[in-house]
Amino acid sequence: MAEQRNQNNTKGKQSSRTQQAKKQRKDPPKNQIAFFDYRDDRKLRRFLNEQGKIIPRRITGLSAKEQNLLTKSIKWARHLAIIPFVSDEIR
């Protein structure tokens, strides 16, 4: 009896998870984003949210290697004051 309740509860939880809306991945065309130039602030700002945080890989659709290159480029651009650490709205 208790096993049936547990099975019913887990089934209900699984179905509710699948029904939730997932965020759309921004799939960049392959072979176009192979290098992130730290001086190109417009390209880097595409991967920052309104607060200035780096958008995660699961949303951007980048590979792990590309996300690592992007992160290094953004951090270097911040260090050189090409892009701000935080946006003007938060200050």
Secondary structure, DSSP 4 states (H G I P E B T S, - for coil): -HHHHHHHHHHHHHHHHHHSPPPPP--PPTTT-S---TT-HHHHHTTB-TTSPBPPHHHH---HHHHHHHHHHHHHHHHTTSS-SS-TTT-
